[in-house]
Amino acid sequence: MCYRCFKPKSACLCSYTKEIDPGIKFVLLMHQKEAKRQRTGTGHIAKISLKDAEILVGFEFEHNKRLQELLADPQYFPVMMYPGEEAWTARREGFAEALAGRKLLFVPES
């Protein structure tokens, strides 16, 4: 078992990955069951490939200490991808001003 990508050594993908710095902090929220039964390993591959990415495993994240620390950290501008008529995009007027030099903290819902 590879404890970096959590795949059997015969299927390890680590040698095929390359870390990139997208300029965004990614925090992947992973359900406990998904962490135990995950077959594709996309979350772990994303963590390996995206500089400074984190995986937080849990059931409810409302009181997750690490997530709360990241959300409160003034260096980050937290965002979650969710479609909607009032959703912001990077092209929206005022977006750059709202960022005010902070790094995006992207928390995709898995």
Sequence and secondary structure as in RCSB ss.txt:
>XXXX:A:sequence
MCYRCFKPKSACLCSYTKEIDPGIKFVLLMHQKEAKRQRTGTGHIAKISLKDAEILVGFEFEHNKRLQELLADPQ
YFPVMMYPGEEAWTARREGFAEALAGRKLLFVPES
>XXXX:A:secstr
  TTT S GGG  GGG   B  SSEEEEEEEHHHHHH SS HHHHHHHHBTT EEEEES  TT HHHHHHHH TT
EEEE     TT   TTSTTHHHHHTT EEEE  B 
